[in-house]
Amino acid sequence: MADFVKVINGKITQNYSSRKQYVDDNGVRYPVSIWQNTNYLKTQNLYKIQEGVMPNQMYYIISGSTLSYDSVADTVNRSYTSTEKSTDSLKEYFINDNLSSLKLNLESTNYHIIRSQEDTKYTVASAVSTWRTKIYSEFDSHVTSINACKKITDFEALDLRFTTKPDDVQ
């Protein structure tokens, strides 16, 4: 990605990477360290690109970026083109992520459930059962909250944390 551009008569004419040496209009090669010499860069009409705010890729599809020269501020700015993801795709993502978190949370206590199914004499500790019931309830509450989302700010406001497993649940 370009870090610098050359601006001539208010127009961006060329992109440069600060990881590569600079070759001026006369063919003179300069080491990579030249990109740190701001005084020299100005004499060559070279501008460091000022990065704009990139939208959160969880909620937006980034389709590209645009460079523009601002003659008033005498800067080159990068802006991003983005489109909101559909609420349906966001709901699907958040529900799947919530399901993965549920499974991860319950994994450490699955042993008790499997053993109780295989050994009729084994009883699942009440602390384990209580905690698992709470986690399932939180999962259902999360899904309800996700399905209620209508816009991106609703998704950003979601709090999909699960209760931490107590010490007495093994």
Residue frames as a rotation matrix with the C-alpha (Angstrom) as fourth column:
MET 1
0.583 0.812 0.000 0.00
0.812 -0.583 0.000 0.00
0.000 0.000 -1.000 0.00
ALA 2
-0.013 -0.574 0.819 1.24
0.497 -0.714 -0.493 3.48
0.868 0.400 0.294 -0.79
ASP 3
0.075 -0.061 -0.995 2.51
0.968 -0.235 0.088 5.56
-0.239 -0.970 0.041 2.10
PHE 4
-0.339 -0.311 -0.888 3.41
0.107 -0.950 0.292 8.64
-0.935 0.004 0.355 0.08
VAL 5
0.458 0.432 0.777 2.23
0.845 0.062 -0.532 10.34
-0.278 0.900 -0.336 -3.08
LYS 6
-0.793 -0.604 -0.080 3.57
0.519 -0.738 0.431 13.03
-0.320 0.301 0.899 -5.37
VAL 7
0.387 0.910 -0.149 1.27
0.722 -0.399 -0.565 16.00
-0.574 0.111 -0.811 -5.95
ILE 8
-0.818 -0.570 0.081 1.77
0.482 -0.602 0.636 18.27
-0.314 0.559 0.767 -8.96
ASN 9
-0.860 0.487 0.152 -0.60
-0.322 -0.750 0.577 21.18
0.395 0.448 0.802 -9.66
GLY 10
-0.334 0.757 0.562 -3.06
-0.915 -0.116 -0.386 19.89
-0.227 -0.643 0.731 -7.08
LYS 11
0.670 0.558 -0.489 -3.24
-0.678 0.729 -0.096 16.41
0.303 0.396 0.867 -8.61
ILE 12
0.311 -0.520 0.796 -1.87
-0.465 0.647 0.605 13.14
-0.829 -0.558 -0.040 -7.25
THR 13
0.433 -0.206 -0.878 0.47
-0.895 0.023 -0.446 11.79
0.112 0.978 -0.174 -9.91
GLN 14
-0.033 -0.533 -0.846 2.33
-0.283 0.817 -0.503 8.87
0.959 0.222 -0.177 -8.36
ASN 15
0.906 0.314 0.283 2.26
-0.376 0.291 0.880 6.53
0.193 -0.904 0.382 -5.33
TYR 16
-0.111 -0.978 -0.174 5.31
-0.513 0.207 -0.833 5.47
0.851 -0.003 -0.524 -3.33
SER 17
0.817 0.253 -0.519 5.99
0.253 0.652 0.715 2.88
0.519 -0.715 0.469 -0.67
SER 18
0.606 -0.603 0.518 8.23
-0.781 -0.576 0.243 3.85
0.152 -0.552 -0.820 2.24
ARG 19
0.631 -0.380 0.676 9.62
-0.077 0.837 0.542 0.29
-0.772 -0.394 0.499 2.16
LYS 20
0.488 -0.455 0.744 11.29
0.869 0.331 -0.368 1.02
-0.079 0.826 0.558 -1.18
GLN 21
-0.488 -0.736 -0.470 13.94
0.616 -0.671 0.412 3.53
-0.618 -0.089 0.781 -2.16
TYR 22
0.607 0.664 -0.438 12.87
0.209 -0.664 -0.717 6.76
-0.767 0.344 -0.542 -3.81
VAL 23
-0.423 -0.642 0.639 13.95
0.854 -0.048 0.518 7.56
-0.302 0.765 0.569 -7.37
ASP 24
-0.110 0.381 -0.918 13.53
0.077 -0.917 -0.391 11.25
-0.991 -0.114 0.072 -8.22
ASP 25
0.822 0.557 -0.121 12.57
-0.033 -0.166 -0.986 12.72
-0.569 0.814 -0.118 -11.61
ASN 26
0.427 -0.754 -0.499 16.26
-0.904 -0.339 -0.261 12.83
0.028 0.563 -0.826 -12.62
GLY 27
0.622 -0.128 -0.773 16.78
-0.150 0.949 -0.277 9.12
0.769 0.288 0.571 -11.88
VAL 28
-0.469 -0.786 0.402 18.74
-0.573 -0.075 -0.816 9.71
0.672 -0.613 -0.415 -8.67
ARG 29
0.245 0.503 -0.829 18.17
0.285 0.780 0.557 6.88
0.927 -0.372 0.048 -6.22
TYR 30
-0.217 -0.219 0.951 17.76
-0.797 -0.524 -0.302 7.60
0.564 -0.823 -0.061 -2.51
PRO 31
-0.902 -0.142 -0.407 17.84
0.083 0.870 -0.487 5.10
0.423 -0.473 -0.773 0.35
VAL 32
-0.070 0.933 -0.354 14.68
0.689 0.301 0.659 4.09
0.722 -0.198 -0.663 2.21
SER 33
-0.283 -0.104 -0.953 15.66
0.910 -0.343 -0.233 6.45
-0.303 -0.934 0.192 5.02
ILE 34
-0.941 -0.072 0.331 14.79
0.217 -0.878 0.427 9.42
0.260 0.474 0.841 2.74
TRP 35
-0.111 0.993 0.050 11.11
0.417 0.001 0.909 8.95
0.902 0.122 -0.414 3.69
GLN 36
0.283 0.158 -0.946 11.95
0.959 -0.082 0.273 10.26
-0.034 -0.984 -0.175 7.16
ASN 37
-0.737 -0.610 -0.289 13.37
0.576 -0.792 0.203 13.55
-0.353 -0.017 0.936 5.83
THR 38
0.229 0.973 -0.037 10.23
0.826 -0.215 -0.521 15.71
-0.514 0.089 -0.853 5.78
ASN 39
0.195 -0.200 -0.960 12.07
-0.211 -0.965 0.158 18.83
-0.958 0.171 -0.230 4.57
TYR 40
-0.830 -0.540 -0.138 13.42
-0.274 0.180 0.945 17.04
-0.486 0.822 -0.297 1.50
LEU 41
-0.549 0.689 0.472 10.06
0.764 0.643 -0.050 15.39
-0.339 0.333 -0.880 0.78
LYS 42
0.380 0.707 -0.597 8.40
0.391 -0.707 -0.589 18.81
-0.838 -0.010 -0.545 0.61
THR 43
-0.218 -0.535 -0.816 10.93
-0.550 -0.623 0.556 19.95
-0.806 0.570 -0.159 -2.00
GLN 44
-0.987 -0.156 0.027 9.91
-0.081 0.643 0.762 16.94
-0.136 0.750 -0.647 -4.11
ASN 45
-0.343 0.939 -0.039 6.14
-0.903 -0.318 0.289 17.56
0.259 0.134 0.957 -3.61
LEU 46
-0.484 0.131 -0.865 5.91
0.126 0.989 0.080 14.25
0.866 -0.070 -0.495 -1.76
TYR 47
-0.161 0.569 0.806 3.15
-0.894 -0.430 0.125 13.93
0.417 -0.701 0.578 0.85
LYS 48
-0.999 -0.030 0.015 2.65
-0.033 0.853 -0.521 11.32
0.003 -0.522 -0.853 3.53
ILE 49
-0.355 0.929 -0.108 -0.87
-0.011 0.111 0.994 9.95
0.935 0.354 -0.029 3.22
GLN 50
-0.754 0.260 0.604 -3.08
-0.656 -0.243 -0.714 10.83
-0.038 -0.935 0.354 6.18
GLU 51
-0.861 0.411 -0.298 -5.17
0.320 0.895 0.309 7.76
0.394 0.171 -0.903 6.92
GLY 52
-0.287 0.866 0.408 -8.88
-0.730 -0.474 0.492 8.29
0.620 -0.157 0.769 7.33
VAL 53
-0.397 0.250 0.883 -11.01
-0.747 0.471 -0.469 6.33
-0.534 -0.846 0.000 9.73
MET 54
-0.781 0.140 -0.609 -11.65
-0.339 0.724 0.601 2.82
0.525 0.675 -0.518 8.43
PRO 55
0.189 0.924 0.331 -15.13
-0.919 0.048 0.391 1.59
0.346 -0.378 0.859 9.27
ASN 56
-0.283 -0.225 0.932 -15.35
-0.715 0.698 -0.048 -1.47
-0.640 -0.680 -0.358 11.48
GLN 57
-0.640 -0.072 -0.765 -15.12
-0.697 0.474 0.538 -4.47
0.324 0.877 -0.354 9.17
MET 58
-0.905 0.410 0.116 -17.41
0.281 0.778 -0.563 -6.45
-0.321 -0.477 -0.818 11.43
TYR 59
-0.061 0.960 -0.274 -20.30
0.362 -0.234 -0.902 -4.18
-0.930 -0.154 -0.333 10.42
TYR 60
0.555 0.197 -0.808 -19.22
-0.535 -0.660 -0.528 -2.80
-0.637 0.725 -0.260 7.04
ILE 61
0.538 -0.414 0.734 -17.96
0.752 0.630 -0.195 -4.15
-0.381 0.657 0.650 3.74
ILE 62
0.171 -0.580 -0.797 -14.95
-0.216 -0.811 0.544 -2.05
-0.961 0.079 -0.264 2.70
SER 63
0.749 0.223 0.624 -14.96
0.497 0.434 -0.752 -1.77
-0.438 0.873 0.214 -1.06
GLY 64
0.223 -0.753 0.619 -11.97
0.834 -0.181 -0.521 0.47
0.505 0.632 0.588 -1.57
SER 65
0.198 -0.219 -0.955 -10.24
0.661 -0.689 0.295 3.69
-0.723 -0.690 0.009 -0.70
THR 66
0.660 0.047 0.750 -9.76
0.633 -0.572 -0.521 7.04
0.405 0.819 -0.407 -2.37
LEU 67
-0.289 -0.784 -0.549 -6.86
0.882 -0.441 0.166 9.46
-0.372 -0.437 0.819 -2.14
SER 68
0.634 0.468 0.616 -7.53
0.664 -0.737 -0.124 13.17
0.396 0.488 -0.778 -2.36
TYR 69
-0.570 -0.821 0.010 -5.39
0.752 -0.528 -0.395 16.28
0.330 -0.217 0.919 -2.10
ASP 70
0.618 0.691 -0.374 -6.70
0.785 -0.571 0.242 19.00
-0.046 -0.443 -0.896 0.22
SER 71
-0.021 -0.673 0.740 -5.11
0.645 -0.574 -0.504 22.25
0.764 0.467 0.446 -1.01
VAL 72
0.582 0.277 0.764 -6.33
-0.324 -0.783 0.531 24.25
0.746 -0.556 -0.366 2.01
ALA 73
0.899 -0.232 0.372 -4.77
-0.297 0.300 0.906 21.91
-0.322 -0.925 0.201 4.57
ASP 74
0.229 -0.816 -0.531 -1.98
-0.921 -0.005 -0.389 20.94
0.315 0.578 -0.752 2.13
THR 75
-0.412 -0.283 0.866 -2.44
-0.607 0.794 -0.029 17.26
-0.680 -0.537 -0.499 2.92
VAL 76
-0.455 0.311 -0.835 -3.27
-0.618 0.564 0.547 14.04
0.641 0.765 -0.064 1.09
ASN 77
-0.361 0.460 0.811 -6.05
-0.813 0.271 -0.516 12.07
-0.457 -0.845 0.276 2.75
ARG 78
-0.897 0.160 -0.413 -7.28
-0.083 0.856 0.511 8.51
0.435 0.492 -0.754 2.33
SER 79
-0.287 0.866 0.409 -11.01
-0.895 -0.090 -0.436 7.91
-0.341 -0.492 0.801 2.71
TYR 80
-0.952 -0.058 0.301 -12.74
-0.017 0.990 0.137 4.55
-0.306 0.125 -0.944 2.61
THR 81
-0.342 0.864 -0.369 -15.78
-0.832 -0.095 0.546 3.45
0.437 0.494 0.752 0.67
SER 82
-0.994 0.007 0.107 -17.98
-0.054 0.835 -0.547 1.13
-0.093 -0.550 -0.830 2.65
THR 83
-0.228 0.959 -0.171 -21.42
-0.516 0.030 0.856 -0.41
0.826 0.283 0.488 2.71
GLU 84
-0.210 0.241 0.948 -23.31
-0.946 0.193 -0.259 -1.57
-0.246 -0.951 0.187 5.77
LYS 85
-0.975 -0.022 -0.221 -23.64
-0.067 0.978 0.198 -5.32
0.212 0.208 -0.955 6.07
SER 86
-0.149 0.987 -0.057 -27.21
-0.317 0.007 0.949 -6.54
0.937 0.159 0.312 6.03
THR 87
-0.076 0.200 0.977 -28.90
-0.997 -0.041 -0.070 -7.12
0.026 -0.979 0.202 9.37
ASP 88
0.900 0.426 -0.088 -29.59
-0.429 0.903 -0.014 -10.70
0.073 0.050 0.996 8.29
SER 89
0.414 -0.820 -0.396 -25.88
0.171 0.497 -0.851 -11.42
0.894 0.285 0.346 7.75
LEU 90
-0.431 -0.549 0.716 -24.98
-0.587 -0.432 -0.685 -9.71
0.686 -0.715 -0.136 11.04
LYS 91
0.380 0.639 0.669 -27.62
-0.923 0.308 0.231 -11.71
-0.059 -0.705 0.707 12.89
GLU 92
0.906 -0.079 -0.416 -26.26
-0.057 0.951 -0.303 -14.92
0.419 0.298 0.857 11.40
TYR 93
-0.040 -0.999 0.023 -22.71
-0.025 -0.022 -0.999 -13.97
0.999 -0.040 -0.024 12.39
PHE 94
-0.400 -0.126 0.908 -23.62
-0.817 -0.400 -0.416 -13.02
0.416 -0.908 0.057 15.96
ILE 95
0.666 0.672 0.325 -25.82
-0.745 0.620 0.246 -16.08
-0.036 -0.406 0.913 16.51
ASN 96
0.738 -0.461 -0.492 -23.06
0.146 0.822 -0.551 -18.40
0.659 0.335 0.674 15.24
ASP 97
-0.315 -0.880 0.354 -20.48
-0.198 -0.304 -0.932 -16.61
0.928 -0.364 -0.079 17.39
ASN 98
-0.038 0.425 0.904 -22.82
-0.986 -0.165 0.036 -16.85
0.164 -0.890 0.425 20.40
LEU 99
0.910 0.386 -0.155 -23.28
-0.376 0.922 0.089 -20.58
0.177 -0.023 0.984 19.74
SER 100
0.273 -0.899 -0.342 -19.50
0.191 0.399 -0.897 -21.09
0.943 0.179 0.281 19.57
SER 101
-0.471 -0.425 0.773 -19.11
-0.598 -0.490 -0.634 -19.26
0.648 -0.761 -0.023 22.89
LEU 102
0.463 0.718 0.519 -21.85
-0.885 0.340 0.319 -21.40
0.053 -0.607 0.793 24.46
LYS 103
0.869 -0.140 -0.475 -20.15
0.014 0.966 -0.260 -24.61
0.495 0.219 0.841 23.35
LEU 104
-0.122 -0.990 0.067 -16.77
0.046 -0.073 -0.996 -23.40
0.991 -0.119 0.054 24.59
ASN 105
-0.265 0.095 0.960 -18.23
-0.878 -0.435 -0.199 -22.46
0.398 -0.896 0.199 27.97
LEU 106
0.635 0.671 0.383 -20.00
-0.769 0.596 0.230 -25.79
-0.074 -0.440 0.895 28.44
GLU 107
0.410 -0.494 -0.767 -17.15
-0.411 0.651 -0.639 -27.95
0.815 0.576 0.064 27.14
SER 108
-0.598 -0.773 0.214 -15.40
-0.524 0.175 -0.833 -28.29
0.606 -0.610 -0.510 30.50
THR 109
-0.501 0.470 0.726 -18.54
-0.710 0.257 -0.656 -29.69
-0.495 -0.844 0.205 32.16
ASN 110
0.170 0.570 -0.804 -19.71
-0.917 0.391 0.083 -31.97
0.362 0.723 0.589 29.33
TYR 111
-0.731 -0.527 -0.433 -17.95
-0.320 0.826 -0.465 -34.83
0.603 -0.201 -0.772 31.07
HIS 112
-0.826 0.434 0.359 -20.62
-0.330 0.145 -0.933 -34.81
-0.457 -0.889 0.023 33.80
ILE 113
0.124 0.931 -0.343 -23.49
-0.887 -0.051 -0.459 -35.03
-0.445 0.362 0.819 31.33
ILE 114
0.044 -0.185 -0.982 -21.90
-0.751 0.641 -0.154 -37.81
0.658 0.744 -0.111 29.31
ARG 115
-0.893 -0.434 -0.122 -21.02
-0.237 0.683 -0.691 -39.79
0.383 -0.588 -0.713 32.42
SER 116
-0.566 0.743 0.357 -24.54
-0.520 0.014 -0.854 -39.46
-0.639 -0.669 0.379 33.84
GLN 117
0.331 0.679 -0.655 -25.90
-0.942 0.191 -0.277 -40.87
-0.063 0.709 0.703 30.56
GLU 118
-0.024 -0.458 -0.889 -23.51
-0.501 0.775 -0.386 -43.82
0.865 0.436 -0.247 30.67
ASP 119
-0.795 -0.282 -0.538 -23.57
0.328 0.547 -0.771 -44.48
0.511 -0.789 -0.342 34.42
THR 120
0.127 0.972 0.200 -27.02
0.202 -0.222 0.954 -44.40
0.971 -0.080 -0.224 35.99
LYS 121
0.448 -0.011 -0.894 -25.47
0.884 0.156 0.441 -44.25
0.134 -0.988 0.080 39.47
TYR 122
-0.662 -0.748 -0.053 -23.59
0.750 -0.660 -0.051 -41.03
0.003 -0.073 0.997 38.69
THR 123
0.543 0.816 -0.200 -25.30
0.821 -0.566 -0.081 -37.79
-0.179 -0.121 -0.976 39.70
VAL 124
-0.100 -0.510 0.854 -24.31
0.603 -0.714 -0.356 -34.44
0.792 0.479 0.379 38.22
ALA 125
-0.638 -0.209 -0.742 -23.39
0.750 -0.389 -0.535 -32.00
-0.177 -0.897 0.405 40.99
SER 126
0.416 0.901 -0.124 -26.08
0.857 -0.434 -0.277 -29.38
-0.304 0.009 -0.953 41.58
ALA 127
0.154 -0.433 -0.888 -23.53
-0.018 -0.900 0.436 -26.56
-0.988 -0.051 -0.146 41.11
VAL 128
-0.864 -0.467 0.189 -22.75
0.130 0.157 0.979 -27.91
-0.487 0.870 -0.075 37.63
SER 129
-0.338 0.828 0.448 -26.43
0.941 0.284 0.185 -28.28
0.026 0.484 -0.874 36.70
THR 130
0.487 0.529 -0.695 -27.29
0.611 -0.775 -0.162 -24.82
-0.624 -0.346 -0.701 38.02
TRP 131
-0.212 -0.661 -0.719 -24.42
-0.165 -0.701 0.693 -23.18
-0.963 0.266 0.040 36.16
ARG 132
-0.899 -0.104 0.426 -25.18
0.363 0.369 0.856 -25.00
-0.246 0.924 -0.294 32.87
THR 133
0.056 0.990 0.133 -28.86
0.990 -0.038 -0.135 -23.99
-0.129 0.139 -0.982 33.14
LYS 134
0.406 0.022 -0.913 -27.79
0.235 -0.969 0.081 -20.37
-0.883 -0.248 -0.399 33.65
ILE 135
-0.639 -0.725 -0.257 -25.50
-0.119 -0.237 0.964 -20.51
-0.760 0.646 0.065 30.59
TYR 136
-0.664 0.478 0.575 -28.29
0.748 0.433 0.504 -21.97
-0.008 0.764 -0.645 28.41
SER 137
0.396 0.842 -0.365 -30.64
0.835 -0.496 -0.237 -19.25
-0.381 -0.211 -0.900 29.66
GLU 138
0.070 -0.472 -0.879 -28.08
-0.069 -0.881 0.468 -16.56
-0.995 0.027 -0.094 28.83
PHE 139
-0.872 -0.363 0.328 -27.63
0.251 0.243 0.937 -18.07
-0.420 0.900 -0.120 25.37
ASP 140
-0.178 0.900 0.397 -31.39
0.983 0.150 0.101 -17.87
0.032 0.408 -0.912 24.73
SER 141
0.542 0.333 -0.772 -31.42
0.488 -0.872 -0.034 -14.28
-0.685 -0.358 -0.635 25.98
HIS 142
-0.422 -0.788 -0.449 -28.52
-0.069 -0.466 0.882 -13.40
-0.904 0.403 0.142 23.67
VAL 143
-0.778 0.179 0.602 -30.32
0.620 0.373 0.690 -14.89
-0.101 0.910 -0.402 20.65
THR 144
0.318 0.945 -0.082 -33.42
0.934 -0.327 -0.145 -12.86
-0.164 -0.031 -0.986 21.51
SER 145
0.348 -0.274 -0.897 -31.30
0.125 -0.934 0.334 -9.69
-0.929 -0.229 -0.290 21.75
ILE 146
-0.746 -0.663 0.060 -29.58
0.095 -0.016 0.995 -10.45
-0.659 0.749 0.074 18.45
ASN 147
-0.511 0.617 0.598 -32.85
0.858 0.328 0.395 -11.07
0.048 0.715 -0.697 16.66
ALA 148
0.491 0.714 -0.499 -34.22
0.751 -0.637 -0.172 -7.76
-0.441 -0.290 -0.850 17.99
CYS 149
-0.374 -0.729 -0.573 -31.41
0.264 -0.676 0.688 -5.77
-0.889 0.106 0.445 16.29
LYS 150
0.678 0.674 0.293 -32.62
0.532 -0.175 -0.828 -3.52
-0.507 0.717 -0.477 13.47
LYS 151
0.885 -0.431 0.178 -29.52
-0.167 -0.649 -0.742 -1.40
0.435 0.627 -0.646 12.74
ILE 152
0.144 -0.945 -0.292 -25.77
0.293 0.323 -0.900 -1.44
0.945 0.044 0.324 13.25
THR 153
-0.391 -0.293 0.873 -25.89
-0.646 -0.588 -0.487 0.60
0.656 -0.754 0.040 16.46
ASP 154
0.654 0.656 0.376 -28.12
-0.745 0.476 0.467 -2.13
0.128 -0.586 0.800 17.93
PHE 155
0.784 -0.432 -0.446 -25.46
0.300 0.893 -0.336 -4.74
0.544 0.129 0.829 17.14
GLU 156
-0.188 -0.912 0.363 -22.69
0.026 -0.375 -0.927 -2.51
0.982 -0.165 0.094 18.54
ALA 157
-0.124 0.224 0.967 -24.61
-0.890 -0.456 -0.009 -2.20
0.439 -0.861 0.256 21.82
LEU 158
0.689 0.430 -0.584 -24.96
-0.213 0.890 0.403 -5.97
0.693 -0.153 0.704 22.31
ASP 159
-0.160 -0.691 0.705 -23.45
-0.986 0.072 -0.153 -7.45
0.055 -0.720 -0.692 25.46
LEU 160
0.626 0.415 -0.660 -23.05
-0.529 0.848 0.031 -11.15
0.573 0.330 0.750 24.78
ARG 161
-0.508 -0.838 0.199 -20.99
-0.698 0.265 -0.665 -12.19
0.505 -0.476 -0.720 27.75
PHE 162
0.369 0.543 -0.754 -21.63
0.064 0.795 0.603 -15.38
0.927 -0.271 0.259 29.66
THR 163
0.802 -0.051 0.595 -21.37
-0.593 -0.177 0.785 -15.84
0.065 -0.983 -0.172 33.40
THR 164
-0.200 -0.956 -0.217 -17.92
-0.800 0.287 -0.527 -17.07
0.566 0.068 -0.822 34.37
LYS 165
0.338 0.267 -0.903 -17.79
0.113 0.940 0.320 -20.62
0.934 -0.211 0.288 35.64
PRO 166
0.708 -0.037 0.706 -17.69
-0.672 -0.345 0.655 -20.63
0.219 -0.938 -0.269 39.46
ASP 167
-0.335 -0.936 0.106 -14.80
-0.906 0.289 -0.310 -22.29
0.259 -0.200 -0.945 41.27
ASP 168
-0.374 0.222 0.900 -17.06
-0.558 0.721 -0.410 -25.04
-0.741 -0.656 -0.146 42.63
VAL 169
0.814 0.580 -0.041 -18.01
-0.353 0.438 -0.827 -26.15
-0.462 0.687 0.561 39.09
GLN 170
-0.248 -0.958 0.143 -15.46
-0.535 0.258 0.804 -28.66
-0.808 0.123 -0.577 37.82
